[in-house]
């Protein structure tokens, strides 16, 4: 006696007939079921409206072709595949297809092939009470529009909240110092998108209790650390220059004086990360005709020791500076989150990008049957397309 596996995974690349396999599996279930509306107990989830349309069309078209007096050659191939795999006769499949297609036309809303967003919307509706959402909430697909509205509202607060105002002014000054547009809304929006991506949920959660003042303290600390590393690198560079001077080395002995010029730029705190670095003895090029070549070669090990310390400090400095570029936008994250929530509550809307996070937070502590109770016990089969793309 053969048994049907409880779980089947199809691993298929684009163009390898995945949709054909899914449609055939779907058809086998509804054709072998005793009742004509077995499609009601199937939930099929895919990721785009285009994919939904394709799968729905293929199912309906296949049933229509099966029910026709003269099915197309393509439909006949599928029909014969299904007959071979189910043990049904082709005549029985044709008769059952006529009954199913008639039933389907009258109950098309129950033909549940949908996008993940549409499905999670349905789940959210069933969880509205637990999530403390008004039953009449609307769904907003315009995430960027909501974010822009929240950012505009924050910028409009300038002049009312002293700490926020100073932060926005400093941010604007930073952008102009970097010869970039003084319009800071784009950077804040880009940071705001982190809130709407569930992959960042844990990191964002860790920041929710941090105030703007906490970020200002962090920023000042990073500035101090950055300056300290720059100073340390400059001291190492001065040590190298001092070593060369003390031993009477002619700087022209270095090929094109590139090495000493590089060290001088770091000593005067004008480091260019695009310049060539000298991490190994071989990188320090000495003119073959230099009269003090042997002397310089004897000093190279000591110089490399200073260079290692110098570059280590410069790497830390660059890390702190990179971090600094993101501190100000991040410091606005909680303010932005509160503003976004207020806008959605005022307008009785919910951003579609928050669905998965809301559901995950609600069900992760619940036993598995809880979500089935909420959705009803209508589903017996689940098709999930693009499984590797599904969220938590």
N, C-alpha and C positions, 0 to 999 in steps of 0.2 A: 504494500500500500504506500503510495507516494504522498508526501506532505509538502505543503507550500511553505517556504521559509518565511519567518516573521519579518525579516529585514533583508532587503536586496539593494546592493550598491552597483550602479552602472558607472564605470569609469570610461568616459568617452571624450575624445578631442573634437574640435569644431569640424563639422562636415563628415563625421563618421557614422551618422545615422542615429544619434541619440534621441531626437524627437520621434523618429519612427518607432524606436524601442519603447519609449514612454507611452506613445499613443496606443501601440499594440497591447501593452500591459494594462492600460486603462480600459481598452475595449474588451479584453478577456474577462475582466472583473464584471463589467455590466452585462456582457452577453451570457455569462455562465450563472449569473444570479437568478433566482426564481422570479423575483419581482421586476417589473419594467422600469422602476425608478431607482435602481441601485446607485445611480450617479449622485443621488442625494447624500449617500454615506461616504463619498470620496472628496477629500480636500487635496487640491493640487496647487502648490505654491511655486511661483517663479518670480523673476526679479524685474522684468520690464513689461509694460503694457503690450509691446510688440510680441514678446514671447507668449503672453497670455492669449493674444489674438490668434497667433499661429497654432497653438495647441488646441484651442477651442475649435478653430476652423477645421483642423485636421480630424478631430473626433467627429464633428458633425458631418463633414464631407465624406468621411469613411462610412459612417452609418447610412448616409443617403445613397452612396454608391452601392453598398451591400443590398439595400432595399430596392434598388432599381432593377428593371427587367434585364438590362444588359450592362453590368458593371464594367468600368474601364479596366484595362489590362493591369494597371497599377493597383487598383482596388482588389482585383481578383488575386493578385500575388499575396496581398495582406490577408485577404479572406482565407486563402488556403493555408497560410502560416498559422492563423488563429485556429483553424479547423484541426490542423495537425497537432497543435500544442494543447488543445482543450478536449479533443475527442468528439467535438460536435460535428454534425454533418454540415456541409455548405448550405443545404436547404434550411436547416434549423437556424443557422446564423442569419440567413436572409430574412426569415420570418420574424425572428426576435428583433432584428434591426428595425423592421417596419413598426413594430410595437413601441420600441424604445424612442425612435425619432418622433413619433406622434406624441408620446408622453413628454418628451423633452421640450417640444415646441410650446406646450401649454404650461410648462413649469421651468422656463429658462433661467429664472432667478436662482433656482436651486442647483444649477449647473456650476459648481463651485471651483472654478479654475481662476485664481486671482494672483495679484502681486503680493509680495510680503507686506508691503505698506497697507494695502487694503485689508489684508487679514489681521494685521496687528491693530488696525483701527477697530475692527470688529471686536477683538479681544478687549481693547481699552473700553469700549462701550459696555461690555459685560462687567468690567471691573470699576466702573465709574464711582460706585458708592465707596469701595475700599480706597480708591485713589482720591476721594474727596473732590471729585470733579462734578460740575453741574451736568445733568443728563443732557442738556441742550447744547453742550459745547460744540463749536465748529472746528474743523481741521484746516490749518493753514499750510499750504505747500510752499508759500513764499518766505522761506527761512531768511534769505538775504534781506528782504524787505523789513521783516521784524527786527533783525539785527541793526539795520540802518536806522530804524525808528528809535531803538534803544540808545544807540550811539549819539544820535542827534539830541535826544533828551538829556543825556549826560553832559554833552558839550554846552547845552543851553543852561545847565546849572552853574556854569562858571560865573563867579561873582557872588553866589549864594553860600556855597560851602568853601571855606577858606583853604582847607587841606586839598580838596579836589581841584580848586582853582589853581593853586600853586603847582600841583602835579601836571595839569594840562599846559600851563605856561612853560614849565621846564621841558616838557615833552616837545612842545612846539619849537623852543629854542634849540633843542638837540637836533631836530630835523633841519632847521635852517643852518646850523653850524656844519652839518654834513652836506650842505648844498642840495638838500632835498626839499620837496614841497612842504610848506608849513601846515598843510591840511593833514591832520593826524587821524582823521576818521578811518581811512583805509587800513592803517596798521591795527587800530582798535578792533575793526570788524574781523580782520584775519585772526586776531587772538580770540575774539568772541566765538569763532567757528569751532574752537577747541571744545567749548561747552556742549556743542551739538553733535559731537562725534563720540559715540559710546566707547571707542577704543581708548579715549583719554579719561574715562570716568573716574578711575582710581586716583589718578594724579590730580584732577580737578577737585575731587573730594578732599584731598589732603590740604588744599589751599582755602577751603571754604571759611575757615575761622581766622584767616589772616586779613588784617585791616590794611588800609593804605599806609598807615604809620609804620606797620611791620615791614612793608616793602621799602619804605624810605630808609629805615634802619639798615636793611639788607643792601640797598643801593649804596649808601655811604660806606658800608663795610667793603663792598666790592671795589669802589673807587679807591679806597685806602690800600687795599691789597694790590690792585693794579699798579698804583704808583710805587708801592714798595718793591714789587717785582721789577719794574722798570728801573728803579734806583739800583737794585741789586745787579741787574744786567749791566748797567752803566759802570758800576764799580769794577766788575770783572773785566770789562773792556778797557778801563783805565789801567788796570793791573797789567794787561797784555801790552798796552802802549808804553807803560812805565818800564816793563821788562826789556822791551826793545831799545828804549832810550838809554837805560842804565848800561846796557851792553854795547852801546854805540852802533847799533844796526842802522844801515842806510835803508830807508823805506823804499827807495827806488830799486832795491835788490829784489823786491817782490814783483812778479809778473804784472805789468800795467798798474802796479800799486793797488790792485783790486782788494787784496786782503786788508792792508792797513786802512784803506778808505772805508771799508765795511765796518771795521772795529771803531773807527772815529765816529761814524754815524750813530752807532749804539751808545758810545760814550756821551754824545750830546743829545741822547734820547730822541733820535730821529730814525728809529728802526723801520726798515721796509721789509715786510715778510716775503716779498717777491724776490729779494736779492738771494744770490747763491750763498749757501751756508758752508761752514768749514768744521765739520764734525770729526774728521779724521786727518791724520798727519799728511796723507797723500793729497788732500784737497788744497793744502797750502803750497801754492806754486812759487818757486824761487827761480830767478833767472840763472841759466846755466853759467853765464859769464860773471856772475856776482862774486866779488872778491871775498865777501864775508859769508858765502854760502854754507861753509862748514860750521861757522858760529851759529847761524840761524837754525840749521838742522839740529844742533845740540840743544837749542831752546824750544824746539817744537813740542816735545812731550809736556813741558810745563805749560805751554800755551794751550795745548789741547785740553789739559785739565781745567784751565780757566774757561775755555770755550764751552766745555760740557756744562759747567755751572751757569754760564751766561745764557746758553740756549734753553736750559731748563727753566730759568727765570722768565725768559721771553715767552715760552710756551704757556706758562701759567698766566702771564700778563694778557696774552691773546685770549685765553679761555675766559678770564674775568671780564674782559672787554666785550666778548661775544655774549656773555651772560647779561651784561649791563644793557645791551641793546634791547633785550626782551623784558627786563624788569619793569619798566614803566607800563607797557601794555598789559603785562600780567597783573600789575597792581590794580588795574581797573576791572579785572575779571569779576570779582564779587559784586562790585557796584553795577556792572553790566548785567550780571545774572539776576540781581534783584530788580533792576529796571525792566528787563525782558519779562520776568515773571509778572510784574505789575501790569505791563501792557497787555499781556495775554489774559490776565484775570479781568482787566477792565473791558476787554473786547470779547470775552468769553470764547477765546480760541486756544488751540493747542497746536504747537509746531509738530509736524509729522516726524521730524528727526528725533523727537523725544520719546516716541512710542516705545521703541525697543528697550530703552533704559527704564522707563516707567514699568513696563511689564516684568522685566528681569528683576527689578527691585521688589516687586510685589510677590512674585512666585518663588524666589530663590529659597525662602525659608518655609515654603509650604510643601506638603506631600504631593507627589505627582498627580493623584486623582483630583486635586483641587481645581486645576485649570480645566479638566474634562467636565467637572460639574458646572463650571461657569459657562463653558461653551455648549453644554448639552451633550448628550451621548449619541449624536447623529452620525459622527464620523467613525468609519471602520477601517478606512484606508487612507494613507497619506503619501502624496508624491511631493518631494522637495527637489526642485531643480537647482542646479549650480550649488551643490551642497557645500563646497569649499568656501563659498561667499557668505554663508549664513552667519549671523551675529550671535553673540552669547545668548 
